Amino acid sequence: MTATDSAFVRAALGQPVPHVPVWFMRQAGRSLPEYRALRAGNSMLDACRDPDLITEITLQPVRRHGVDAAIFFSDIVVPLVALGVDIEIVPGVGPVVAHPVRTLGDVEMLGELDGLGELTAARVPFVTAAVRGLVAELGDTPLIGFAGAPFTLASYLIEGGPSRDHARTKALMHGDPGLWHALAGRLAAIAAAFLRVQVSAGAAAVQLFDSWAGALSAADYERYVLPHSRAALADVAAAAVSAVPVASAVPVVPVADGAPGVPRIHFGVGTGELLALLRAAGAEVVGVDWRLPLAEAARRIGPGAAVQGNLDPALLLADWPVIEREVRRIVAEGRAVPGGHIFNLGHGVLPQTDPDVLTRVVELVHSL
Ligand code: CP3
């Protein structure tokens, strides 16, 4: 077996699998005591720039839980920081932006910082180094690369930090569409480049996180966001083509839009009304939160796509019988989705989660 022939990649491409693959968003993080020990004394962004720390933190949940995929340890704001944007990740809060983006001049700055219009591999050498090392260490276990989608990144930049209502972002989108499209287009290019660096270094799949897209109506998503997320994902398809060696011994699996075997997962929270559009943006797999049963989500997404999800992360704090019942229900529902199912949570692991419960969930999913 190879990473490209793993249960995770096969499920993502709608192929038969030996068992239901499972991984967890935020599997590398504060739920693990070994993570907290490694992170003591360094900032999140410093950890994200240290290839040895990235490698070790990425591997921790794979060793401990036996999950079917690793996710690259980084953050959605890392490429922005690499371009010189002044952002801090404040513990318990999230990314905080020193100078929020509110004018065309601010947007133009994003392309001109350090005299560079583009994020290149040279701006994030620690990413290439860590991905290469991880791919070698992981062997048959696939590595998922990721980026933040234009809307979610734009929300942090415009609001200046986490936001409940995304009010300034929506006001800018509607009030100054030209400025909005300039910003979202710039962020699409940055997201695409960040994904391309990871795929070129050996990531077997990618996930585009549009965590906060669920705040938008379908009409607004389609008009203001979808074209930019589509550009970010389409670029990955092109990068995957060029990353495949000509005389590769690995069978190249053609999928929709021509991405050869590097499946693209598209995820957001509260996106029940947007699922078909997330798929239409160019994904082989659509991530689903806990608000819809997988069968209904798959019906909305339409044929030909796999689904990923969708255990409510809060339920991991309940007693085991509750968790077991929910895991069994979700696996049964996933089995009925013709396009394939990857077991995951509906959003990230909560820091207070008992890691032994995560291990037990992996064992249960694999046994079913
Ligand atoms: O295991 C994994 O999933 C990979 C690592 C990962 C992190 N951030 C590590 C992290 C991934 C994929 C992300 C993406 C990310 N970052 C998203 C999209 C995913 C999602 O959760 O919706 C978003 C919205 C962010 C922005 C962000 N960064 C937030 C909201 C936070 C949490 C702030 C807090 O302290 O609660 C961060 C910081 C962050 N990113 C942590 C981790 C492990 C916690 C920082 C710490 O451990 O000190």
Residues whose N, C-alpha, C, O or C-beta is under 5 A from the ligand:
A	BS01	CP3	F24 M25 R26 Q27 A28 G29 R30 M44 I71 F72 F73 S74 D75 I76 I89 V90 P91 G92 V93 G94 P95 F146 F209 S211 G348
